[in-house]
Amino acid sequence: MQFAGILKIRSFEKIKEFLQVEHIGRISSIDKNGFPQIIPMNFVFLNNTIYLHSHVRGEKLENISRNNKVGFEVDKELEFLPSYFEDPNDASLADTLYISVVIKGIGSFVTDRKEKTLALNALIAKYQPEGQYEPIKSDMEVLDEVTVIKVTPQTIHGKYKIGQNMNTKDRMDLAQKILKRNSSSSKQTLKIMGFEVTDDGLKMVDEPVW
């Protein structure tokens, strides 16, 4: 199997799980001069569709009105792997563990008030899970003050790199190095890799299959 194939996320449930958790995505549209415009935005993945909210005017809206083919991308750096993990004399061996999802789709503007309300309520529920707000209703004026962008996916591709290309011994060795380096993200990374940090060190509790 080619290395790129090993990195492919094959589970759509894992892709959905990732998109439901991450907070920042990037939408790409084509401007009037033919250049891509990429903007980071809050988003929600609802009913297998990306929804984003925006001001009622702006370049990205003009771009989508002119050319509705868009890209959307979400990524998460899990752990930087310094070159000395492999060889202190070869800086080219530095690497990164990551998860990413890339979508190509059709961008449109939601005009149906019921769908718009559903999307906006899903957005606030994602970013404010503690509640303490009144849900938006379809007869509220606020619906006329924002634009909801809808990205209907044509293709969804995910990639991840958490050491799945390594044998068990090498994965354990990498996990030990990550634990010793003790970055701010190391414990979360090790959990995603399928390891548990115990009083005795590391224990492999799962071998994640994506």
HUHU-V57669 format. One record per run of one state. SS is the DSSP state (helix for helix, strand for strand, loop for the rest). FROM is the first residue (numbers start at 0). LEN is the number of residues. Records with the same first field share a line. If there is no record, write none. Layout:
# HUHU-V57669
SS=FROM-LEN ; FROM-LEN
This chain:
# HUHU-V57669
loop=0-2 ; 6-1 ; 8-3 ; 21-3 ; 30-5 ; 41-2 ; 46-2 ; 54-4 ; 66-2 ; 81-1 ; 85-5 ; 93-1 ; 109-3 ; 127-13 ; 144-2 ; 161-6 ; 181-4 ; 193-1 ; 198-2 ; 204-6
helix=2-4 ; 11-10 ; 58-8 ; 82-3 ; 90-3 ; 112-15 ; 140-4 ; 167-14 ; 185-8
strand=7-1 ; 24-6 ; 35-6 ; 43-3 ; 48-6 ; 68-13 ; 94-15 ; 146-15 ; 194-4 ; 200-4
